[in-house]
Amino acid sequence: MEFYQYPKCGTCKKAVKFLVEKGCTFTSHHIVEETPTKEQLLEWMENSGLEPKRFFNTSGKVYQEMGLKNRVNTLSKEEAAELLSQNGMLIKRPLLINGSQVLVGFKESDYERLV
């Protein structure tokens, strides 16, 4: 499993604790230092079946500063992936990728089904 996180994020810390307690093996990536590529993001959007907006950290400072609230719903998958790949702080976190399964954010019940 691949796990993309921002280490100072409280939600990410909860997800890590959950994975460790379940004995899961995963590779951790700092979402800002190892920002996913446009191609990775497009693949994850496709595999997850989620709309591109779900991949944005809508409560984040960068999202708000960029004024994306009124634009995010009109972005194509390609445009969204390009924008997200340019700044890891725009990406909703954590991201957990297990093969073709993708989880955005941390919801314990979703993690239970995946692990």
Biotite code that builds the C-alpha atoms (Angstrom):
import biotite.structure as struc

atoms = struc.array([
    struc.Atom([0.000, 0.000, 0.000], chain_id="A", res_id=1, res_name="MET", atom_name="CA", element="C"),
    struc.Atom([1.085, 3.554, -0.718], chain_id="A", res_id=2, res_name="GLU", atom_name="CA", element="C"),
    struc.Atom([0.175, 6.204, 1.838], chain_id="A", res_id=3, res_name="PHE", atom_name="CA", element="C"),
    struc.Atom([0.422, 9.916, 1.020], chain_id="A", res_id=4, res_name="TYR", atom_name="CA", element="C"),
    struc.Atom([0.295, 12.207, 4.018], chain_id="A", res_id=5, res_name="GLN", atom_name="CA", element="C"),
    struc.Atom([1.301, 15.521, 5.500], chain_id="A", res_id=6, res_name="TYR", atom_name="CA", element="C"),
    struc.Atom([3.016, 14.448, 8.746], chain_id="A", res_id=7, res_name="PRO", atom_name="CA", element="C"),
    struc.Atom([1.722, 17.402, 10.813], chain_id="A", res_id=8, res_name="LYS", atom_name="CA", element="C"),
    struc.Atom([-1.898, 16.679, 9.828], chain_id="A", res_id=9, res_name="CYS", atom_name="CA", element="C"),
    struc.Atom([-3.991, 15.280, 12.687], chain_id="A", res_id=10, res_name="GLY", atom_name="CA", element="C"),
    struc.Atom([-6.159, 13.184, 10.372], chain_id="A", res_id=11, res_name="THR", atom_name="CA", element="C"),
    struc.Atom([-3.061, 11.677, 8.775], chain_id="A", res_id=12, res_name="CYS", atom_name="CA", element="C"),
    struc.Atom([-1.726, 10.786, 12.224], chain_id="A", res_id=13, res_name="LYS", atom_name="CA", element="C"),
    struc.Atom([-4.992, 8.985, 13.043], chain_id="A", res_id=14, res_name="LYS", atom_name="CA", element="C"),
    struc.Atom([-4.787, 7.045, 9.783], chain_id="A", res_id=15, res_name="ALA", atom_name="CA", element="C"),
    struc.Atom([-1.164, 6.025, 10.432], chain_id="A", res_id=16, res_name="VAL", atom_name="CA", element="C"),
    struc.Atom([-2.077, 4.876, 13.947], chain_id="A", res_id=17, res_name="LYS", atom_name="CA", element="C"),
    struc.Atom([-4.944, 2.811, 12.527], chain_id="A", res_id=18, res_name="PHE", atom_name="CA", element="C"),
    struc.Atom([-2.735, 1.172, 9.879], chain_id="A", res_id=19, res_name="LEU", atom_name="CA", element="C"),
    struc.Atom([0.034, 0.405, 12.383], chain_id="A", res_id=20, res_name="VAL", atom_name="CA", element="C"),
    struc.Atom([-2.425, -1.081, 14.891], chain_id="A", res_id=21, res_name="GLU", atom_name="CA", element="C"),
    struc.Atom([-3.831, -3.313, 12.132], chain_id="A", res_id=22, res_name="LYS", atom_name="CA", element="C"),
    struc.Atom([-0.306, -4.483, 11.274], chain_id="A", res_id=23, res_name="GLY", atom_name="CA", element="C"),
    struc.Atom([-0.475, -3.116, 7.739], chain_id="A", res_id=24, res_name="CYS", atom_name="CA", element="C"),
    struc.Atom([2.619, -2.693, 5.640], chain_id="A", res_id=25, res_name="THR", atom_name="CA", element="C"),
    struc.Atom([2.708, 0.553, 3.706], chain_id="A", res_id=26, res_name="PHE", atom_name="CA", element="C"),
    struc.Atom([5.111, 2.983, 2.124], chain_id="A", res_id=27, res_name="THR", atom_name="CA", element="C"),
    struc.Atom([4.671, 6.502, 3.448], chain_id="A", res_id=28, res_name="SER", atom_name="CA", element="C"),
    struc.Atom([5.134, 9.536, 1.210], chain_id="A", res_id=29, res_name="HIS", atom_name="CA", element="C"),
    struc.Atom([5.279, 13.184, 2.313], chain_id="A", res_id=30, res_name="HIS", atom_name="CA", element="C"),
    struc.Atom([2.595, 14.713, 0.079], chain_id="A", res_id=31, res_name="ILE", atom_name="CA", element="C"),
    struc.Atom([4.485, 18.007, -0.338], chain_id="A", res_id=32, res_name="VAL", atom_name="CA", element="C"),
    struc.Atom([7.989, 16.587, -0.794], chain_id="A", res_id=33, res_name="GLU", atom_name="CA", element="C"),
    struc.Atom([6.768, 13.727, -3.022], chain_id="A", res_id=34, res_name="GLU", atom_name="CA", element="C"),
    struc.Atom([3.737, 15.313, -4.657], chain_id="A", res_id=35, res_name="THR", atom_name="CA", element="C"),
    struc.Atom([1.933, 12.796, -6.876], chain_id="A", res_id=36, res_name="PRO", atom_name="CA", element="C"),
    struc.Atom([2.272, 13.322, -10.615], chain_id="A", res_id=37, res_name="THR", atom_name="CA", element="C"),
    struc.Atom([-0.557, 14.321, -12.919], chain_id="A", res_id=38, res_name="LYS", atom_name="CA", element="C"),
    struc.Atom([-0.556, 10.778, -14.327], chain_id="A", res_id=39, res_name="GLU", atom_name="CA", element="C"),
    struc.Atom([-0.822, 9.201, -10.866], chain_id="A", res_id=40, res_name="GLN", atom_name="CA", element="C"),
    struc.Atom([-3.656, 11.534, -9.906], chain_id="A", res_id=41, res_name="LEU", atom_name="CA", element="C"),
    struc.Atom([-5.555, 10.797, -13.128], chain_id="A", res_id=42, res_name="LEU", atom_name="CA", element="C"),
    struc.Atom([-5.195, 7.063, -12.513], chain_id="A", res_id=43, res_name="GLU", atom_name="CA", element="C"),
    struc.Atom([-6.399, 7.421, -8.915], chain_id="A", res_id=44, res_name="TRP", atom_name="CA", element="C"),
    struc.Atom([-9.360, 9.534, -9.989], chain_id="A", res_id=45, res_name="MET", atom_name="CA", element="C"),
    struc.Atom([-10.307, 6.870, -12.499], chain_id="A", res_id=46, res_name="GLU", atom_name="CA", element="C"),
    struc.Atom([-9.835, 3.959, -10.076], chain_id="A", res_id=47, res_name="ASN", atom_name="CA", element="C"),
    struc.Atom([-11.672, 5.645, -7.216], chain_id="A", res_id=48, res_name="SER", atom_name="CA", element="C"),
    struc.Atom([-14.696, 6.665, -9.273], chain_id="A", res_id=49, res_name="GLY", atom_name="CA", element="C"),
    struc.Atom([-14.690, 9.947, -7.338], chain_id="A", res_id=50, res_name="LEU", atom_name="CA", element="C"),
    struc.Atom([-15.218, 13.297, -8.973], chain_id="A", res_id=51, res_name="GLU", atom_name="CA", element="C"),
    struc.Atom([-12.043, 15.411, -9.213], chain_id="A", res_id=52, res_name="PRO", atom_name="CA", element="C"),
    struc.Atom([-13.319, 17.858, -6.575], chain_id="A", res_id=53, res_name="LYS", atom_name="CA", element="C"),
    struc.Atom([-13.017, 15.139, -3.918], chain_id="A", res_id=54, res_name="ARG", atom_name="CA", element="C"),
    struc.Atom([-9.223, 15.181, -4.344], chain_id="A", res_id=55, res_name="PHE", atom_name="CA", element="C"),
    struc.Atom([-8.967, 18.833, -3.280], chain_id="A", res_id=56, res_name="PHE", atom_name="CA", element="C"),
    struc.Atom([-8.264, 19.912, 0.281], chain_id="A", res_id=57, res_name="ASN", atom_name="CA", element="C"),
    struc.Atom([-11.178, 22.368, 0.251], chain_id="A", res_id=58, res_name="THR", atom_name="CA", element="C"),
    struc.Atom([-10.523, 23.560, 3.802], chain_id="A", res_id=59, res_name="SER", atom_name="CA", element="C"),
    struc.Atom([-6.865, 24.273, 3.100], chain_id="A", res_id=60, res_name="GLY", atom_name="CA", element="C"),
    struc.Atom([-5.249, 27.678, 3.003], chain_id="A", res_id=61, res_name="LYS", atom_name="CA", element="C"),
    struc.Atom([-3.814, 27.237, -0.523], chain_id="A", res_id=62, res_name="VAL", atom_name="CA", element="C"),
    struc.Atom([-7.208, 26.211, -1.922], chain_id="A", res_id=63, res_name="TYR", atom_name="CA", element="C"),
    struc.Atom([-8.826, 29.266, -0.399], chain_id="A", res_id=64, res_name="GLN", atom_name="CA", element="C"),
    struc.Atom([-6.024, 31.641, -1.449], chain_id="A", res_id=65, res_name="GLU", atom_name="CA", element="C"),
    struc.Atom([-6.313, 30.430, -5.038], chain_id="A", res_id=66, res_name="MET", atom_name="CA", element="C"),
    struc.Atom([-10.058, 31.087, -5.037], chain_id="A", res_id=67, res_name="GLY", atom_name="CA", element="C"),
    struc.Atom([-10.820, 27.581, -6.278], chain_id="A", res_id=68, res_name="LEU", atom_name="CA", element="C"),
    struc.Atom([-14.221, 27.325, -4.606], chain_id="A", res_id=69, res_name="LYS", atom_name="CA", element="C"),
    struc.Atom([-16.018, 28.723, -7.643], chain_id="A", res_id=70, res_name="ASN", atom_name="CA", element="C"),
    struc.Atom([-13.768, 27.013, -10.206], chain_id="A", res_id=71, res_name="ARG", atom_name="CA", element="C"),
    struc.Atom([-13.290, 23.487, -8.913], chain_id="A", res_id=72, res_name="VAL", atom_name="CA", element="C"),
    struc.Atom([-16.604, 22.132, -10.222], chain_id="A", res_id=73, res_name="ASN", atom_name="CA", element="C"),
    struc.Atom([-15.831, 23.275, -13.768], chain_id="A", res_id=74, res_name="THR", atom_name="CA", element="C"),
    struc.Atom([-12.369, 21.682, -13.980], chain_id="A", res_id=75, res_name="LEU", atom_name="CA", element="C"),
    struc.Atom([-11.879, 18.639, -16.193], chain_id="A", res_id=76, res_name="SER", atom_name="CA", element="C"),
    struc.Atom([-10.052, 15.634, -14.698], chain_id="A", res_id=77, res_name="LYS", atom_name="CA", element="C"),
    struc.Atom([-6.942, 16.651, -16.620], chain_id="A", res_id=78, res_name="GLU", atom_name="CA", element="C"),
    struc.Atom([-7.087, 20.247, -15.393], chain_id="A", res_id=79, res_name="GLU", atom_name="CA", element="C"),
    struc.Atom([-7.692, 19.134, -11.808], chain_id="A", res_id=80, res_name="ALA", atom_name="CA", element="C"),
    struc.Atom([-4.833, 16.607, -11.901], chain_id="A", res_id=81, res_name="ALA", atom_name="CA", element="C"),
    struc.Atom([-2.476, 19.206, -13.372], chain_id="A", res_id=82, res_name="GLU", atom_name="CA", element="C"),
    struc.Atom([-3.344, 21.722, -10.668], chain_id="A", res_id=83, res_name="LEU", atom_name="CA", element="C"),
    struc.Atom([-3.072, 19.164, -7.860], chain_id="A", res_id=84, res_name="LEU", atom_name="CA", element="C"),
    struc.Atom([0.282, 17.892, -9.112], chain_id="A", res_id=85, res_name="SER", atom_name="CA", element="C"),
    struc.Atom([1.732, 21.397, -8.798], chain_id="A", res_id=86, res_name="GLN", atom_name="CA", element="C"),
    struc.Atom([1.098, 21.762, -5.060], chain_id="A", res_id=87, res_name="ASN", atom_name="CA", element="C"),
    struc.Atom([0.757, 18.888, -2.595], chain_id="A", res_id=88, res_name="GLY", atom_name="CA", element="C"),
    struc.Atom([-1.044, 21.138, -0.109], chain_id="A", res_id=89, res_name="MET", atom_name="CA", element="C"),
    struc.Atom([-4.004, 21.276, -2.511], chain_id="A", res_id=90, res_name="LEU", atom_name="CA", element="C"),
    struc.Atom([-4.524, 17.524, -2.230], chain_id="A", res_id=91, res_name="ILE", atom_name="CA", element="C"),
    struc.Atom([-6.971, 16.109, 0.311], chain_id="A", res_id=92, res_name="LYS", atom_name="CA", element="C"),
    struc.Atom([-5.121, 13.856, 2.636], chain_id="A", res_id=93, res_name="ARG", atom_name="CA", element="C"),
    struc.Atom([-4.352, 11.233, 3.491], chain_id="A", res_id=94, res_name="PRO", atom_name="CA", element="C"),
    struc.Atom([-4.425, 9.196, 0.300], chain_id="A", res_id=95, res_name="LEU", atom_name="CA", element="C"),
    struc.Atom([-4.241, 5.415, 0.618], chain_id="A", res_id=96, res_name="LEU", atom_name="CA", element="C"),
    struc.Atom([-3.627, 3.414, -2.535], chain_id="A", res_id=97, res_name="ILE", atom_name="CA", element="C"),
    struc.Atom([-3.831, -0.366, -2.506], chain_id="A", res_id=98, res_name="ASN", atom_name="CA", element="C"),
    struc.Atom([-3.520, -1.609, -6.066], chain_id="A", res_id=99, res_name="GLY", atom_name="CA", element="C"),
    struc.Atom([-6.529, -0.194, -7.892], chain_id="A", res_id=100, res_name="SER", atom_name="CA", element="C"),
    struc.Atom([-8.313, 0.808, -4.677], chain_id="A", res_id=101, res_name="GLN", atom_name="CA", element="C"),
    struc.Atom([-8.028, 4.443, -3.636], chain_id="A", res_id=102, res_name="VAL", atom_name="CA", element="C"),
    struc.Atom([-9.196, 6.106, -0.425], chain_id="A", res_id=103, res_name="LEU", atom_name="CA", element="C"),
    struc.Atom([-9.205, 9.889, -0.058], chain_id="A", res_id=104, res_name="VAL", atom_name="CA", element="C"),
    struc.Atom([-9.262, 11.232, 3.485], chain_id="A", res_id=105, res_name="GLY", atom_name="CA", element="C"),
    struc.Atom([-9.602, 9.012, 6.537], chain_id="A", res_id=106, res_name="PHE", atom_name="CA", element="C"),
    struc.Atom([-12.795, 7.278, 7.453], chain_id="A", res_id=107, res_name="LYS", atom_name="CA", element="C"),
    struc.Atom([-12.206, 4.295, 9.724], chain_id="A", res_id=108, res_name="GLU", atom_name="CA", element="C"),
    struc.Atom([-15.004, 2.189, 8.205], chain_id="A", res_id=109, res_name="SER", atom_name="CA", element="C"),
    struc.Atom([-13.527, 2.619, 4.702], chain_id="A", res_id=110, res_name="ASP", atom_name="CA", element="C"),
    struc.Atom([-10.068, 1.686, 5.940], chain_id="A", res_id=111, res_name="TYR", atom_name="CA", element="C"),
    struc.Atom([-11.523, -1.393, 7.674], chain_id="A", res_id=112, res_name="GLU", atom_name="CA", element="C"),
    struc.Atom([-12.869, -2.640, 4.337], chain_id="A", res_id=113, res_name="ARG", atom_name="CA", element="C"),
    struc.Atom([-9.595, -2.005, 2.524], chain_id="A", res_id=114, res_name="LEU", atom_name="CA", element="C"),
    struc.Atom([-7.198, -3.546, 5.034], chain_id="A", res_id=115, res_name="VAL", atom_name="CA", element="C"),
])
